[in-house]
Amino acid sequence: MVKGSQKIVAVDQDIPIIDMSQERSRVSMQIVKACETLGFFKLVNHGVDQTTISRMDQESINFFAKPVHEKKSVKPANQPFRYGFRDIGLNGDSGEVEYLLFHTNDPAFLSQLSVSSAVNCYIEAVKQLAREILDLTAEGLGVPPHTFSRLISSVDSDSVLRVNHYPPSDQFFGGATLSDKSVSLTRVGFGEHTDPQILTVLRSNGVGGLQVSNSDGLWVPVSPDPSAFCVNVGDLLQVMTNGRFISIRHRALTYGKESRLSTAYFAGPPLQAMIGPLPVMVKTVNQPRLYQTFTWSEYKKLAYSLRLEDSRLDMFRTCKK
């Protein structure tokens, strides 16, 4: 159930839209500004082939249309990568969502899927887009080339793809329908959280539901645009920029009579990659070092041990709040 006290502002209020067909230096500066002020932006003219996107969408729709027992039969060797519904993570979080979650470097799991060809093409396309965004970010910050993108380019990078299917509000997984007087028309599909990785590249169909939290703690609904990608800063990028970039809190709500489909690529580094504030960021921001240095494995372990809405970064601050 959505808490009524949480205020919602106008759709797309102050959300940057960045056109990648502009001159390169202009794009890089716009990305940096968006990451500093909100930690979220929309990307248009991104260069990802529409055929690749359409194939991924259609194969995802086909998969979720299958009987539940068929979807449940898709199981990789290493949990928690799998098909699931309602449960989110391992600590009691739940939502009105079913999903397919898998590691991008898990060919054995991908081979189980009828969508494997479409998925592989999509992963390569969004991985390249994520690299380009991170290279543009490095240019805008004036740090060495590939400072960020090298972390997700490694063969052992720990990146994840998640395909979420949010049902119409009259087909909740809990069995309740709109005829039940006690059921709200709007429910939580995926509760508020930040993403623990470096960067998230997300797109959805033409159905709304995504909301991001602005600097005042107000929820900003994001209008659906199937031709655009939504990009948000993850926890690790906030750490590497010593707090200059914002790992934005966001959530997904379910309402209306149409299904929402979203596909998110979470760009992560190798498990043993050392993550900490870049020295130049400490000097540039002219403030003390805010975060400790840790491995992605250590941070990931912590992230999976907490509830969805918990603030993980506070536990790695040099000075605890």
C-alpha positions, 0 to 999 in steps of 0.5 A: 500500500502506498503511504498517503503522506508522501507528497508527489509533485508534477510529472517530470518536474526538473528531470533533465532530458539529454540529447546524445546527438549534441556536440560531445562536450555539451553532452558530457557537461549536461550529464555531470550537471544532472548527476550532481543535481538529481542523480537521474536523467532521460537520454534520447537519440542514444543510438541503440537500435530500435530492432534490438529494443523491440525484440527484447520487449516482445520476447519479455512479453512472451516469457511473462505470458507463460504459465507460472510453472514454466516460468518457475522452471528457469533456475540458474545454478547461483541464486538469487538470479532467477524468475520470481514474483512478489518477493524482492531480495532476501529480507522480506521486501515484496511488491506487485511485480514478477521478474527475471533477474540474471547475471550478464556473464552467465551463459548457462542460465541464458541458454535456458531461455527462449529469449537468449538471442534477444537478451544477448543482443540487448545486453551488448547494446546497453553495456556499450551505452553505459560505457559511453555514458561513463566515458562522457562522465569522466570527460565532464569531470576532467578525470582520466579516460575510462576511469569509470567505464573500465570497471564495467568492461572487464570480463569478470564485471558483476553486471545484472539485467532485471526485467520487471513485469508489473501487472494491471492494478486489477490483476494483483498477484495477491489475488485482490481485485478492484472490486475489493473495497479495501484495496487501493487502486495504487500499490507499490510495485517495487519499493523505494531504494537506491541502486548499489552498483555504479550506474543503471540504464533503464527503459520501459514500455509506454506505461507509467509508474516510475517515480524518483525522489528529489532533493526535497524528498518529494516524489517526481513521477517520470513520464513513460517514453519507450524511445528514451532510456532513463539513467540513474547514479548508483551508490558506487558512483556516489562514493567514487565522486565523494558525494558529488553525484547523487545515488537517487532513491526511486520506486515503482507504483502500479495503477491503471489497467495496463501492464508495465514492462521495464528492463534495467541494466545494472552496471557493476564492477568485478567483485574484488574491485576496490571502490573509494573516492577518487583523490581528485574528487576530494580535492575538487569538492574541497571537503573531507573524504566522505567514504571508506575504501571497500571492495564491491564484494563487501558492499554487495554482501551488505546490500543483500543483507539489508531491507530495500529502503535501508541506507547502505552508504551510511555504513561506509562513511568515514564519519558516521551520521 
